[in-house]
Amino acid sequence: MTKKREKFSTQMDSKLLKELKDLAKSEGRQIQSIVEEAVEEYVAENTGYKMHPEIKKAYARSIDRFDSLYEKLAK
């Protein structure tokens, strides 16, 4: 399946752009494929479920306190 592509333009630090071009050349890839891959990863990491910090702390405390029990229950 071919992806529908749309042109857009942006700017970036000139040193970073040179590094990107060098990397693309060394990997035999086009810059657009590297940028698209990086953006896909960024979007995936930043659009998923985010646990509230207080819930995350409570979860960590629970794991610390009941780890052996959870292991027994998993068997």
C-alpha positions in Angstrom: 0.0 0.0 0.0 1.4 3.4 -1.0 1.2 6.1 1.5 -0.3 9.4 0.4 2.4 12.0 0.8 2.1 15.8 1.2 4.8 18.3 0.9 5.6 20.7 3.7 8.6 22.8 4.6 10.4 23.5 7.8 13.8 24.7 9.1 16.4 23.3 11.4 19.8 24.0 12.8 22.3 23.9 10.0 24.7 21.6 11.9 21.9 19.2 12.6 20.8 19.3 8.9 24.3 18.5 7.8 24.4 15.5 10.2 21.1 14.3 8.9 22.3 14.6 5.3 25.5 12.7 6.1 23.6 10.0 7.9 21.1 9.6 5.0 24.0 9.3 2.6 25.8 6.8 4.7 22.7 4.6 5.0 21.7 5.0 1.3 18.4 6.6 2.3 16.5 9.7 1.5 16.3 12.4 4.1 12.5 12.2 3.9 12.4 8.6 5.0 14.6 9.3 8.0 12.5 12.3 9.0 9.2 10.4 8.5 10.5 7.5 10.6 11.6 9.9 13.4 8.2 11.7 13.4 6.3 8.5 13.4 8.3 7.4 16.5 7.8 10.8 18.2 4.1 10.8 17.6 3.7 7.2 18.8 5.6 8.0 22.0 3.7 11.2 22.7 0.1 10.4 21.9 -0.3 7.2 23.9 -1.8 6.8 27.3 0.0 8.9 30.0 -0.3 7.8 33.6 -1.0 10.6 36.1 2.1 11.1 38.2 0.3 10.3 41.5 -1.1 7.1 40.0 2.4 6.2 38.7 3.8 6.8 42.2 1.1 4.6 43.8 1.8 1.9 41.3 5.5 2.0 42.0 4.8 1.8 45.8 2.5 -1.2 45.2 5.2 -3.0 43.2 7.8 -2.4 45.9 5.4 -3.6 48.6 3.7 -6.5 47.0 6.2 -7.7 44.4 6.6 -11.2 45.8 2.8 -11.6 46.1 2.3 -10.5 42.5 4.9 -13.1 41.4 3.1 -15.8 43.2 -0.3 -14.8 41.8 1.2 -14.8 38.2 2.1 -18.5 38.5 
